């Protein structure tokens, strides 16, 4: 198939629908762009298969250590402990300083 497409001012072009259907190109499909002499080659990139992913994991020496998952649980537990602390009264308002990024939260305390 040979056809002509135009490139818009922002660099976009529309591939003919029949070509997209034949090649299985849908919205969001990644295309490899290769410059070959005076030509430009567009090649669809398919997502990796399970076997390819397994080969990458094996080449890297196996799955990553469990420490990051454990560390995340420790951080989440620490956040919950800080959030569970009672608020300190500050001029009629409840004041709590979060340990996360130094942010502060103010809320009005209801007096009984």
Backbone as a printed PyTorch tensor [residue, N CA C, xyz], in Angstrom:
tensor([[[  0.8470,  -1.1860,   0.0000],
         [  0.0000,   0.0000,   0.0000],
         [  0.8840,   1.2390,   0.0000]],

        [[  0.6020,   2.1440,  -0.8710],
         [  1.2900,   3.4260,  -0.9150],
         [  0.2370,   4.5190,  -0.8720]],

        [[  0.4300,   5.4730,   0.0070],
         [ -0.4980,   6.5920,   0.1360],
         [  0.2770,   7.8130,   0.5930]],

        [[ -0.3670,   8.9480,   0.5880],
         [  0.2670,  10.1930,   1.0130],
         [ -0.4790,  10.7320,   2.2260]],

        [[  0.2710,  11.1280,   3.2420],
         [ -0.3130,  11.7760,   4.4150],
         [  0.4020,  13.1010,   4.6230]],

        [[ -0.2660,  14.0270,   5.2680],
         [  0.3390,  15.3290,   5.5530],
         [  0.6530,  15.4200,   7.0380]],

        [[  1.7200,  16.1250,   7.3390],
         [  2.1100,  16.3720,   8.7210],
         [  1.5530,  17.7320,   9.1160]],

        [[  0.8530,  17.7890,  10.2540],
         [  0.2620,  19.0470,  10.7100],
         [  1.3400,  19.9610,  11.2790]],

        [[  0.9460,  21.1710,  11.6270],
         [  1.8850,  22.1610,  12.1650],
         [  2.5530,  21.6740,  13.4510]],

        [[  1.8560,  20.8470,  14.2370],
         [  2.4510,  20.3580,  15.4780],
         [  3.0810,  18.9710,  15.3140]],

        [[  3.2830,  18.5130,  14.0810],
         [  4.0090,  17.2740,  13.8210],
         [  3.1660,  16.0140,  13.7830]],

        [[  1.8680,  16.1380,  13.8140],
         [  1.0010,  14.9560,  13.7990],
         [  0.6320,  14.5710,  12.3780]],

        [[  0.3830,  13.2670,  12.2070],
         [ -0.1240,  12.7760,  10.9320],
         [ -1.1200,  11.6670,  11.2300]],

        [[ -2.0090,  11.4210,  10.2840],
         [ -3.0220,  10.3910,  10.4610],
         [ -2.6940,   9.2370,   9.5340]],

        [[ -2.5290,   8.0480,  10.1260],
         [ -2.3080,   6.8550,   9.3180],
         [ -3.6580,   6.3900,   8.7870]],

        [[ -3.7190,   5.9470,   7.5350],
         [ -4.9970,   5.5030,   6.9710],
         [ -5.6260,   4.3870,   7.8160]],

        [[ -6.9430,   4.4360,   7.9470],
         [ -7.6650,   3.4800,   8.7860],
         [ -7.4290,   2.0390,   8.3470]],

        [[ -7.4480,   1.7830,   7.0350],
         [ -7.2470,   0.4120,   6.5420],
         [ -5.8790,  -0.1210,   6.9700]],

        [[ -4.8550,   0.7170,   6.9180],
         [ -3.5090,   0.3170,   7.3310],
         [ -3.4760,   0.0320,   8.8330]],

        [[ -4.0990,   0.9020,   9.6250],
         [ -4.1290,   0.6980,  11.0770],
         [ -4.8170,  -0.6140,  11.4300]],

        [[ -5.9220,  -0.9120,  10.7520],
         [ -6.6450,  -2.1590,  11.0330],
         [ -5.8100,  -3.3730,  10.6540]],

        [[ -5.1910,  -3.3610,   9.4850],
         [ -4.3740,  -4.4990,   9.0380],
         [ -3.1960,  -4.7510,   9.9660]],

        [[ -2.5910,  -3.6990,  10.4800],
         [ -1.4040,  -3.8210,  11.3320],
         [ -1.7340,  -3.8670,  12.8200]],

        [[ -3.0270,  -3.7790,  13.1650],
         [ -3.4220,  -3.8540,  14.5750],
         [ -2.9910,  -2.6420,  15.3780]],

        [[ -2.9030,  -1.4980,  14.7240],
         [ -2.4990,  -0.2630,  15.4060],
         [ -3.7540,   0.4230,  15.9380]],

        [[ -3.7980,   0.5900,  17.2550],
         [ -4.9320,   1.2420,  17.9040],
         [ -4.4400,   2.4960,  18.6090]],

        [[ -5.3860,   3.2850,  19.1190],
         [ -5.0100,   4.4740,  19.8880],
         [ -4.1230,   4.0410,  21.0410]],

        [[ -3.0020,   4.6960,  21.2210],
         [ -2.0790,   4.3740,  22.2970],
         [ -0.9900,   3.3820,  21.9230]],

        [[ -1.0670,   2.7810,  20.7300],
         [ -0.0270,   1.8480,  20.2970],
         [  1.2820,   2.6030,  20.1280]],

        [[  2.3520,   2.0780,  20.7010],
         [  3.6730,   2.7010,  20.5630],
         [  4.2650,   2.3100,  19.2100]],

        [[  4.8860,   3.2710,  18.5460],
         [  5.5480,   3.0270,  17.2680],
         [  7.0140,   3.4040,  17.3890]],

        [[  7.8820,   2.5350,  16.9040],
         [  9.3130,   2.8500,  16.8420],
         [  9.5260,   3.6360,  15.5480]],

        [[ 10.1980,   4.7680,  15.6430],
         [ 10.4860,   5.6100,  14.4790],
         [ 11.9600,   5.4550,  14.1560]],

        [[ 12.2420,   4.9750,  12.9370],
         [ 13.6180,   4.7340,  12.5150],
         [ 13.9000,   5.5240,  11.2500]],

        [[ 14.9780,   6.2750,  11.2830],
         [ 15.4120,   7.0020,  10.0900],
         [ 16.3460,   6.0750,   9.3180]],

        [[ 16.0100,   5.8100,   8.0520],
         [ 16.8030,   4.9050,   7.2160],
         [ 17.1080,   5.6130,   5.8980]],

        [[ 18.2440,   6.2950,   5.8600],
         [ 18.5880,   7.0610,   4.6540],
         [ 17.6000,   8.1880,   4.4570]],

        [[ 16.9210,   8.1840,   3.3000],
         [ 15.9140,   9.2040,   3.0010],
         [ 14.5200,   8.7920,   3.4690]],

        [[ 14.4050,   7.6520,   4.1160],
         [ 13.1030,   7.1200,   4.5130],
         [ 12.9120,   7.1810,   6.0270]],

        [[ 11.6570,   7.1130,   6.4270],
         [ 11.2830,   7.0190,   7.8350],
         [ 10.4530,   5.7540,   7.9820]],

        [[ 10.8760,   4.8750,   8.8680],
         [ 10.2070,   3.5970,   9.0690],
         [  9.4700,   3.6190,  10.4040]],

        [[  8.1720,   3.3210,  10.3860],
         [  7.3590,   3.2340,  11.6000],
         [  7.0730,   1.7640,  11.8620]],

        [[  7.4450,   1.2820,  13.0500],
         [  7.2420,  -0.1190,  13.4000],
         [  6.4720,  -0.2070,  14.7120]],

        [[  5.3020,  -0.8880,  14.7090],
         [  4.5610,  -1.0430,  15.9680],
         [  5.3860,  -1.8240,  16.9870]],

        [[  5.3320,  -1.3890,  18.2310],
         [  6.0310,  -2.0740,  19.3190],
         [  4.9780,  -2.8120,  20.1340]],

        [[  5.0830,  -4.1260,  20.1580],
         [  4.1150,  -4.9110,  20.9260],
         [  4.5760,  -4.9990,  22.3790]],

        [[  3.6250,  -5.1180,  23.3100],
         [  4.0140,  -5.2630,  24.7140],
         [  4.7960,  -6.5600,  24.8990]],

        [[  5.7010,  -6.6120,  25.8660],
         [  6.4980,  -7.8250,  26.0630],
         [  5.6170,  -9.0020,  26.4910]],

        [[  6.0170, -10.1830,  26.0510],
         [  5.3040, -11.3980,  26.4470],
         [  5.7510, -11.8100,  27.8470]],

        [[  5.0230, -12.7280,  28.4360],
         [  5.3750, -13.2440,  29.7610],
         [  6.7680, -13.8670,  29.7340]],

        [[  7.0860, -14.5750,  28.6390],
         [  8.3990, -15.2100,  28.5170],
         [  9.5130, -14.1630,  28.4470]],

        [[  9.2680, -13.0720,  27.7140],
         [ 10.2750, -12.0090,  27.6220],
         [ 10.5050, -11.3600,  28.9840]],

        [[  9.4360, -11.1180,  29.7160],
         [  9.5720, -10.5270,  31.0480],
         [ 10.3380, -11.4610,  31.9810]],

        [[ 10.0380, -12.7540,  31.9060],
         [ 10.7370, -13.7300,  32.7420],
         [ 12.2210, -13.7580,  32.3940]],

        [[ 12.5520, -13.6590,  31.0960],
         [ 13.9550, -13.6560,  30.6720],
         [ 14.6860, -12.4390,  31.2230]],

        [[ 14.0230, -11.2840,  31.2480],
         [ 14.6360, -10.0730,  31.7920],
         [ 14.8870, -10.2380,  33.2890]],

        [[ 13.9150, -10.8080,  34.0000],
         [ 14.0700, -11.0220,  35.4420],
         [ 15.2340, -11.9620,  35.7130]],

        [[ 15.3280, -13.0430,  34.9370],
         [ 16.4270, -13.9930,  35.1200],
         [ 17.7720, -13.3550,  34.7900]],

        [[ 17.8150, -12.5360,  33.7210],
         [ 19.0650, -11.8680,  33.3390],
         [ 19.5200, -10.8880,  34.4180]],

        [[ 18.5550, -10.3420,  35.1600],
         [ 18.8810,  -9.3920,  36.2290],
         [ 19.2400, -10.0980,  37.5320]],

        [[ 19.2360, -11.4210,  37.5270],
         [ 19.6090, -12.1570,  38.7320],
         [ 18.4360, -12.5400,  39.6000]],

        [[ 17.2450, -12.5500,  39.0470],
         [ 16.0630, -12.9540,  39.8050],
         [ 15.2530, -11.7570,  40.2530]],

        [[ 14.1190, -12.0320,  40.8940],
         [ 13.2810, -10.9220,  41.3530],
         [ 13.9980, -10.0990,  42.4130]],

        [[ 13.5910,  -8.8580,  42.5290],
         [ 14.2220,  -7.9480,  43.4820],
         [ 14.0350,  -8.4050,  44.9160]],

        [[ 14.8120,  -7.8380,  45.8230],
         [ 14.7100,  -8.2300,  47.2290],
         [ 13.3750,  -7.8050,  47.8190]],

        [[ 13.0050,  -8.4510,  48.8880],
         [ 11.7310,  -8.1610,  49.5450],
         [ 11.8120,  -6.9070,  50.4100]],

        [[ 13.0190,  -6.3630,  50.6250],
         [ 13.1660,  -5.2080,  51.5130],
         [ 12.3030,  -4.0140,  51.1140]],

        [[ 12.2110,  -3.6450,  49.8180],
         [ 11.3720,  -2.4860,  49.4930],
         [  9.9200,  -2.6750,  49.9260]],

        [[  9.3860,  -3.8840,  49.7550],
         [  8.0020,  -4.1230,  50.1860],
         [  7.9020,  -4.0180,  51.7060]],

        [[  8.8890,  -4.5670,  52.3980],
         [  8.9060,  -4.5100,  53.8630],
         [  9.0640,  -3.0610,  54.3310]],

        [[  9.9380,  -2.3200,  53.6540],
         [ 10.1560,  -0.9150,  54.0170],
         [  8.8750,  -0.1140,  53.8280]],

        [[  8.1450,  -0.3890,  52.7690],
         [  6.8930,   0.3320,  52.5290],
         [  5.9050,   0.0690,  53.6650]],

        [[  5.8330,  -1.1820,  54.1210],
         [  4.9360,  -1.5100,  55.2290],
         [  5.3510,  -0.7760,  56.5010]],

        [[  6.6640,  -0.6760,  56.7390],
         [  7.1490,   0.0490,  57.9160],
         [  6.7800,   1.5250,  57.8400]],

        [[  6.9320,   2.1160,  56.6630],
         [  6.5930,   3.5310,  56.4820],
         [  5.1000,   3.7370,  56.6860]],

        [[  4.2790,   2.8680,  56.1050],
         [  2.8350,   2.9980,  56.2730],
         [  2.4370,   2.8670,  57.7440]],

        [[  3.0790,   1.9560,  58.4760],
         [  2.7870,   1.7970,  59.9030],
         [  3.1860,   3.0500,  60.6750]],

        [[  4.3250,   3.6440,  60.3260],
         [  4.7690,   4.8740,  60.9930],
         [  3.7940,   6.0120,  60.7230]],

        [[  3.3080,   6.0970,  59.5090],
         [  2.3320,   7.1420,  59.1630],
         [  1.0700,   6.9660,  59.9960]],

        [[  0.6070,   5.7400,  60.1230],
         [ -0.5950,   5.4810,  60.9210],
         [ -0.3800,   5.8470,  62.3870]],

        [[  0.8090,   5.5710,  62.9220],
         [  1.0980,   5.9350,  64.3210],
         [  1.0450,   7.4490,  64.5000]],

        [[  1.6110,   8.1910,  63.5580],
         [  1.5980,   9.6570,  63.6510],
         [  0.1720,  10.1730,  63.5450]],

        [[ -0.5950,   9.6170,  62.6330],
         [ -1.9790,  10.0660,  62.4650],
         [ -2.8350,   9.7420,  63.6840]],

        [[ -2.4750,   8.6950,  64.4090],
         [ -3.2550,   8.2820,  65.5760],
         [ -2.9460,   9.1080,  66.8150]],

        [[ -1.8760,   9.9000,  66.7950],
         [ -1.5220,  10.7240,  67.9570],
         [ -2.6200,  11.7440,  68.2200]],

        [[ -2.8810,  12.0300,  69.4900],
         [ -3.8830,  13.0570,  69.7870],
         [ -3.3770,  14.4330,  69.3540]],

        [[ -4.3120,  15.2550,  68.9260],
         [ -3.9620,  16.6060,  68.5020],
         [ -3.6660,  17.4690,  69.7230]],

        [[ -2.8090,  18.4630,  69.5740],
         [ -2.4430,  19.3810,  70.6500],
         [ -3.2430,  20.6600,  70.4610]],

        [[ -3.8680,  21.1480,  71.5340],
         [ -4.6840,  22.3510,  71.4470],
         [ -3.7980,  23.5740,  71.2370]],

        [[ -4.1870,  24.4350,  70.3270],
         [ -3.4400,  25.6490,  70.0240],
         [ -4.4530,  26.7610,  69.7980]],

        [[ -4.7180,  27.5650,  70.8530],
         [ -5.6550,  28.6960,  70.7840],
         [ -7.0350,  28.2800,  70.2700]],

        [[ -7.5830,  27.2870,  70.8870],
         [ -8.9330,  26.8780,  70.5250],
         [ -9.0090,  26.0060,  69.2870]],

        [[ -7.8820,  25.7200,  68.6890],
         [ -7.8830,  24.8690,  67.4980],
         [ -7.0290,  23.6450,  67.7620]],

        [[ -7.3710,  22.6050,  67.1030],
         [ -6.5460,  21.4010,  67.2070],
         [ -5.4310,  21.5250,  66.1820]],

        [[ -4.2200,  21.2700,  66.6180],
         [ -3.0680,  21.3980,  65.7350],
         [ -2.3280,  20.0810,  65.7090]],

        [[ -2.0440,  19.6120,  64.5240],
         [ -1.2800,  18.3820,  64.3860],
         [ -0.2940,  18.5840,  63.2520]],

        [[  0.9750,  18.3760,  63.5570],
         [  1.9940,  18.4840,  62.5220],
         [  2.2880,  17.0860,  62.0240]],

        [[  2.1700,  16.9110,  60.7520],
         [  2.4010,  15.6000,  60.1600],
         [  3.8840,  15.3840,  59.9470]],

        [[  4.3210,  14.1560,  60.1150],
         [  5.7260,  13.8170,  59.8810],
         [  6.0100,  13.6880,  58.3960]],

        [[  4.9790,  13.7150,  57.5880],
         [  5.1600,  13.5530,  56.1540],
         [  5.3900,  14.9170,  55.5280]],

        [[  6.5470,  15.1240,  54.9720],
         [  6.9140,  16.3360,  54.2390],
         [  6.7070,  17.5990,  55.0470]],

        [[  6.6520,  17.5030,  56.3640],
         [  6.5330,  18.6870,  57.2000],
         [  5.2320,  19.4400,  57.0330]],

        [[  4.2030,  18.7890,  56.4930],
         [  2.9450,  19.4900,  56.2840],
         [  2.2090,  19.6420,  57.6110]],

        [[  1.3260,  20.6220,  57.6760],
         [  0.5410,  20.8300,  58.8870],
         [ -0.9300,  20.7400,  58.5440]],

        [[ -1.7040,  20.3030,  59.5180],
         [ -3.1470,  20.2120,  59.3290],
         [ -3.8050,  20.9240,  60.4990]],

        [[ -4.7140,  21.8240,  60.2080],
         [ -5.4570,  22.5240,  61.2530],
         [ -6.9150,  22.1410,  61.1420]],

        [[ -7.5480,  21.9620,  62.2820],
         [ -8.9830,  21.7280,  62.2660],
         [ -9.5690,  22.3350,  63.5320]],

        [[-10.7800,  22.7940,  63.4410],
         [-11.4320,  23.4090,  64.5970],
         [-11.9710,  22.3000,  65.4820]],

        [[-11.6730,  22.3980,  66.7730],
         [-12.1410,  21.4080,  67.7340],
         [-13.5080,  21.8260,  68.2520]],

        [[-14.4050,  20.8850,  68.3170],
         [-15.7270,  21.1550,  68.8720],
         [-15.6260,  21.1050,  70.3930]],

        [[-16.0630,  22.1660,  71.0540],
         [-16.0310,  22.1810,  72.5230],
         [-17.3460,  21.6280,  73.0560]],

        [[-17.2280,  20.7930,  74.0610],
         [-18.4340,  20.1590,  74.6280],
         [-19.0800,  21.0300,  75.6640]]])
